[in-house]
Amino acid sequence: MLQIYNKHFKEVAIHQICTSQGEFITNPSHNPKLEHFLSRPSQHEQKMSEIGKDARDFFFSLKVKKPSSYQRIISGILHLSQTYERNIINQSLKRANIYGIYNYLSINKIIEEGLYNKESLIGAWHSRRFCK
């Protein structure tokens, strides 16, 4: 155990010491932001559903593709909803899902460059092939 003291020699914390290289140990009570962040999955699902069907579909795909980091990506996407309209985010996430894009920066780029309005290459190929 590692004991941590303040400048007046008062013990302020006790931490477990990692025994193997690369091990990550954190006490959630010492990091309220982390504790709050980890308690949100059901709220994230609800908020993504409020954005639209494609946002909800993206949420579930992302959860499967990136189980250890999906919450951070979803938090970023939900933050975008403070700047952009829901339909823009929903269309962008539809496009991201079609192309298998599951990172925040690429989704943000889809929104910024207006790519959500473009027909997907997959959709264009499909319509040309079967609608002749």
Contact map, one row per residue, 1 for C-alpha under 8 A:
111000000000011110000000000000000000000000000000000000000000000000000000000000000000000000000000000000000000000000000000000000000000
111100000000011110000000000000000000000000000000000000000000000000000000000000000000000000000000000000000000000000000000000000000000
111110000011111000000000000000000000000000000000000000000000000000000000000000000000000000000000000000000000000000000000000000000000
011111000011111000000000000000000000000000000000000000000000000000000000000000000000000000000000000000000000000000000000000000000000
001111111111100000000000000000000000000000000000000000000000000000000000000000000000000000000000000000000000000000000000000000000000
000111111111000000000000000000000000000000000000000000000000000000000000000000000000000000000000000000000000000000000000000000000000
000011111100000000000000000000000000000000000000000000000000000000000000000000000000000000000000000000000000000000000000000000000000
000011111100000000000000000000000000000000000000000000000000000000000000000000000000000000000000000000000000000000000000000000000000
000011111110000000000000000000000000000000000000000000000000000000000000000000000000000000000000000000000000000000000000000000000000
000011111111000000000000000000000000000000000000000000000000000000000000000000000000000000000000000000000000000000000000000000000000
001111001111110000000000000000000000000000000000000000000000000000000000000000000000000000000000000000000000000000000000000000000000
001111000111110000000000000000000000000000000000000000000000000000000000000000000000000000000000000000000000000000000000000000000000
001110000011111000000000000000000000000000000000000000000000000000000000000000000000000000000000000000000000000000000000000000000000
111100000011111100000000000000000000000000000000000000000000000000000000000000000000000000000000000000000000000000000000000000000000
111100000000111110000000001000000000000000000000000000000000000000000000000000000000000000000000000000000000000000000000000000000000
110000000000011111000000100000000000000000000000000000000000000000000000000000000000000000000000000000000000000000000000000000000000
110000000000001111100000100000000000000000000000000000000000000000000000000000000000000000000000000000000000000000000000000000000000
000000000000000111111011100000000000000000000000000000000000000000000000000000000000000000000000000000000000000000000000000000000000
000000000000000011111010000000000000000000000000000000000000000000000000000000000000000000000000000000000000000000000000000000000000
000000000000000001111110000000000000000000000000000000000000000000000000000000000000000000000000000000000000000000000000000000000000
000000000000000001111110000000000000000000000000000000000000000000000000000000000000000000000000000000000000000000000000000000000000
000000000000000000011111000000000000000000000000000000000000000000000000000000000000000000000000000000000000000000000000000000000000
000000000000000001111111100000000000000000000000000000000000000000000000000000000000000000000000000000000000000000000000000000000000
000000000000000001000111110000000000000000000000000000000000000000000000000000000000000000000000000000000000000000000000000000000000
000000000000000111000011111000000000000000000000000000000000000000000000000000000000000000000000000000000000000000000000000000000000
000000000000000000000001111101000000000000000000000000000000000000000000000000000000000000000000000000000000000000000000000000000000
000000000000001000000000111111100000000000000000000000000000000000000000000000000000000000000000000000000000000000000000000000000000
000000000000000000000000011111110110000000000000000000000000000000000000000000000000000000000000000000000000000000000000000000000000
000000000000000000000000001111110010000000000000000000000000000000000000000000000000000000000000000000000000000000000000000000000000
000000000000000000000000011111110000000000000000000000000000000000000000000000000000000000000000000000000000000000000000000000000000
000000000000000000000000001111111110000000000000000000000000000000000000000000000000000000000000000000000000000000000000000000000000
000000000000000000000000000111111111000000000000000000000000000000000000000000000000000000000000000000000000000000000000000000000000
000000000000000000000000000000111111100000000000000000000000000000000000000000000000000000000000000000000000000000000000000000000000
000000000000000000000000000100111111110000000000000000000000000000000000000000000000000000000000000000000000000000000000000000000000
000000000000000000000000000110111111111000000000000000000000000000000000000000000000000000000000000000000000000000000000000000000000
000000000000000000000000000000011111111100000000000000000000000000000000000000000000000000000000000000000000000000000000000000000000
000000000000000000000000000000001111111100000000000000000000000000000010000000000000000000000000000000000000000000000000000000000000
000000000000000000000000000000000111111110000000000000000000000000000010000000000000000000000000000000000000000000000000000000000000
000000000000000000000000000000000011111110000000000000000000000000000000000000000000000000000000000000000000000000000000000000000000
000000000000000000000000000000000001111111110000000000000000000000000000000000000000000000000000000000000000000000000000000000000000
000000000000000000000000000000000000011111111000000000000000000000000010000000000000000000000000000000000000000000000000000000000000
000000000000000000000000000000000000000111111100000000000000000000000000000000000000000000000000000000000000000000000000000000000000
000000000000000000000000000000000000000111111110000000000000000000000000000000000000000000000000000000000000000000000000000000000000
000000000000000000000000000000000000000111111111000000000000000000000010011000000000000000000000000000000000000000000000000000000000
000000000000000000000000000000000000000011111111100000010010000000000000000000000000000000000000000000000000000000000000000000000000
000000000000000000000000000000000000000001111111110000000000000000000000000000000000000000000000000000000000000000000000000000000000
000000000000000000000000000000000000000000111111111000000000000000000000000001000000000000000000000000000000000000000000000000000000
000000000000000000000000000000000000000000011111111100110010000000000000000001000000000000000000000000000000000000000000000000000000
000000000000000000000000000000000000000000001111111110110000000000000000000000000000000000000000000000000000000000000000000000000000
000000000000000000000000000000000000000000000111111100000000000000000000000000000000000000000000000000000000000000000000000000000000
000000000000000000000000000000000000000000000011111110110000000000000000000000000000011011000000000000000000000000000000000000000000
000000000000000000000000000000000000000000000001111111110000000000000000000000000000011001000000000000000000000000000000000000000000
000000000000000000000000000000000000000000000000101111111000000000000000000000000000000001000000000000000000000000000000000000000000
000000000000000000000000000000000000000000000000000111111100000000000000000000000000000001101100000000000000000000000000000000000000
000000000000000000000000000000000000000000000001101111111110000000000000000000000000000011001100000000000000000000000000000000000000
000000000000000000000000000000000000000000001001101111111111000000000000000000000000000000000000000000000000000000000000000000000000
000000000000000000000000000000000000000000000000000011111111100000000000000000000000000000000000000000000000000000000000000000000000
000000000000000000000000000000000000000000000000000001111111110000000000000000000000000000001101100000000000000000000000000000000000
000000000000000000000000000000000000000000001001000000111111111000000000010000000000000000000000000000000000000000000000000000000000
000000000000000000000000000000000000000000000000000000011111111100000000000000000000000000000000000000000000000000000000000000000000
000000000000000000000000000000000000000000000000000000001111111110000000000000000000000000000000100000000000000000000000000000000000
000000000000000000000000000000000000000000000000000000000111111111100100000000000000000000000000000001000000000000000000000000000000
000000000000000000000000000000000000000000000000000000000011111111100100000000000000000000000000000000000000000000000000000000000000
000000000000000000000000000000000000000000000000000000000001111111100000000000000000000000000000000000000000000000000000000000000000
000000000000000000000000000000000000000000000000000000000000111111100000000000000000000000000000000001000000000000000000000000000000
000000000000000000000000000000000000000000000000000000000000011111111100000000000000000000000000000001000000000000000000000000000000
000000000000000000000000000000000000000000000000000000000000011111111100000000000000000000000000000000000000000000000000000000000000
000000000000000000000000000000000000000000000000000000000000000001111110000000000000000000000000000000000000000000000000000000000000
000000000000000000000000000000000000000000000000000000000000000001111111100000000000000000000000000000000000000000000000000000000000
000000000000000000000000000000000000000000000000000000000000011001111111110000000000000000000000000000000000000000000000000000000000
000000000000000000000000000000000000110010010000000000000000000000011111111000000000000000000000000000000000000000000000000000000000
000000000000000000000000000000000000000000000000000000000000000000001111111100000000000000000000000000000000000000000000000000000000
000000000000000000000000000000000000000000000000000000000000000000001111111110000000000000000000000000110000000000000000000000000000
000000000000000000000000000000000000000000010000000000000010000000000111111111000000000000000000000000000000000000000000000000000000
000000000000000000000000000000000000000000010000000000000000000000000011111111100000000000000000000000000000000000000000000000000000
000000000000000000000000000000000000000000000000000000000000000000000001111111110000000000000000000000010000000000000000000000000000
000000000000000000000000000000000000000000000000000000000000000000000000111111111000000010000000000000010000000000000000000000000000
000000000000000000000000000000000000000000000011000000000000000000000000011111111100000000000000000000000000000000000000000000000000
000000000000000000000000000000000000000000000000000000000000000000000000001111111110000000000000000000000000000000000000000000000000
000000000000000000000000000000000000000000000000000000000000000000000000000111111111000010000000000000000000000000000000000000000000
000000000000000000000000000000000000000000000000000000000000000000000000000011111111110010000000000000000000000000000000000000000000
000000000000000000000000000000000000000000000000000000000000000000000000000001111111100000000000000000000000000000000000000000000000
000000000000000000000000000000000000000000000000000000000000000000000000000000111111100000000000000000000000000000000000000000000000
000000000000000000000000000000000000000000000000000000000000000000000000000000011111110110000000000000000000000000000000000000000000
000000000000000000000000000000000000000000000000000000000000000000000000000000001111111110000000000000000000000000000000000000000000
000000000000000000000000000000000000000000000000001100000000000000000000000000001001111111000000000000000000000000000000000000000000
000000000000000000000000000000000000000000000000001100000000000000000000000000000000111111100000000000000000000000000000000000000000
000000000000000000000000000000000000000000000000000000000000000000000000000000000001111111110000000000000000001000010000000000000000
000000000000000000000000000000000000000000000000001000100000000000000000000010011001111111111000000000000000001000000000000000000000
000000000000000000000000000000000000000000000000001111100000000000000000000000000000011111111100000000000000000000000000000000000000
000000000000000000000000000000000000000000000000000001000000000000000000000000000000001111111110000000000000000000011000000000000000
000000000000000000000000000000000000000000000000000000000000000000000000000000000000000111111111000000000010011000110000000000000000
000000000000000000000000000000000000000000000000000001100100000000000000000000000000000011111111100000000010000000000000000000000000
000000000000000000000000000000000000000000000000000001100100000000000000000000000000000001111111110000000000000000000000000000000000
000000000000000000000000000000000000000000000000000000000000000000000000000000000000000000111111111000000000000000010001000000000000
000000000000000000000000000000000000000000000000000000000100000000000000000000000000000000011111111111000010000000000000000000000000
000000000000000000000000000000000000000000000000000000000100100000000000000000000000000000001111111111000000000000000000000000000000
000000000000000000000000000000000000000000000000000000000000000000000000000000000000000000000111111110000000000000000001010000000000
000000000000000000000000000000000000000000000000000000000000000000000000000000000000000000000011111110000000000000000000000000000000
000000000000000000000000000000000000000000000000000000000000000000000000000000000000000000000001111111000000000000000000000000000000
000000000000000000000000000000000000000000000000000000000000000000000000000000000000000000000001111111100110000000000000000000000000
000000000000000000000000000000000000000000000000000000000000010011000000000000000000000000000001100111110110000000000000000000000000
000000000000000000000000000000000000000000000000000000000000000000000000100000000000000000000000000011111110000000000000000000000000
000000000000000000000000000000000000000000000000000000000000000000000000100110000000000000000000000001111111000000000000000000000000
000000000000000000000000000000000000000000000000000000000000000000000000000000000000000000000000000000111111100000000000000000000000
000000000000000000000000000000000000000000000000000000000000000000000000000000000000000000000000000011111111110000000000000000000000
000000000000000000000000000000000000000000000000000000000000000000000000000000000000000000011001000011111111111000000000000000000000
000000000000000000000000000000000000000000000000000000000000000000000000000000000000000000000000000000011111111100000000000000000000
000000000000000000000000000000000000000000000000000000000000000000000000000000000000000000000000000000001111111110000000000000000000
000000000000000000000000000000000000000000000000000000000000000000000000000000000000000000010000000000000111111111110000000000000000
000000000000000000000000000000000000000000000000000000000000000000000000000000000000000110010000000000000011111111110000000000000000
000000000000000000000000000000000000000000000000000000000000000000000000000000000000000000000000000000000001111111100000000000000000
000000000000000000000000000000000000000000000000000000000000000000000000000000000000000000000000000000000000111111100000000000000000
000000000000000000000000000000000000000000000000000000000000000000000000000000000000000000000000000000000000011111111100000000000000
000000000000000000000000000000000000000000000000000000000000000000000000000000000000000000010000000000000000011111111100000000000000
000000000000000000000000000000000000000000000000000000000000000000000000000000000000000100110010000000000000011001111110000000000000
000000000000000000000000000000000000000000000000000000000000000000000000000000000000000000100000000000000000000001111110000000000000
000000000000000000000000000000000000000000000000000000000000000000000000000000000000000000000000000000000000000001111111000000000000
000000000000000000000000000000000000000000000000000000000000000000000000000000000000000000000000000000000000000000011111101100000000
000000000000000000000000000000000000000000000000000000000000000000000000000000000000000000000010010000000000000000000111111100000000
000000000000000000000000000000000000000000000000000000000000000000000000000000000000000000000000000000000000000000000011111110000000
000000000000000000000000000000000000000000000000000000000000000000000000000000000000000000000000010000000000000000000001111111000000
000000000000000000000000000000000000000000000000000000000000000000000000000000000000000000000000000000000000000000000011111111100000
000000000000000000000000000000000000000000000000000000000000000000000000000000000000000000000000000000000000000000000011111111110000
000000000000000000000000000000000000000000000000000000000000000000000000000000000000000000000000000000000000000000000000111111111000
000000000000000000000000000000000000000000000000000000000000000000000000000000000000000000000000000000000000000000000000011111111100
000000000000000000000000000000000000000000000000000000000000000000000000000000000000000000000000000000000000000000000000001111111110
000000000000000000000000000000000000000000000000000000000000000000000000000000000000000000000000000000000000000000000000000111111111
000000000000000000000000000000000000000000000000000000000000000000000000000000000000000000000000000000000000000000000000000011111111
000000000000000000000000000000000000000000000000000000000000000000000000000000000000000000000000000000000000000000000000000001111111
000000000000000000000000000000000000000000000000000000000000000000000000000000000000000000000000000000000000000000000000000000111111
000000000000000000000000000000000000000000000000000000000000000000000000000000000000000000000000000000000000000000000000000000011111
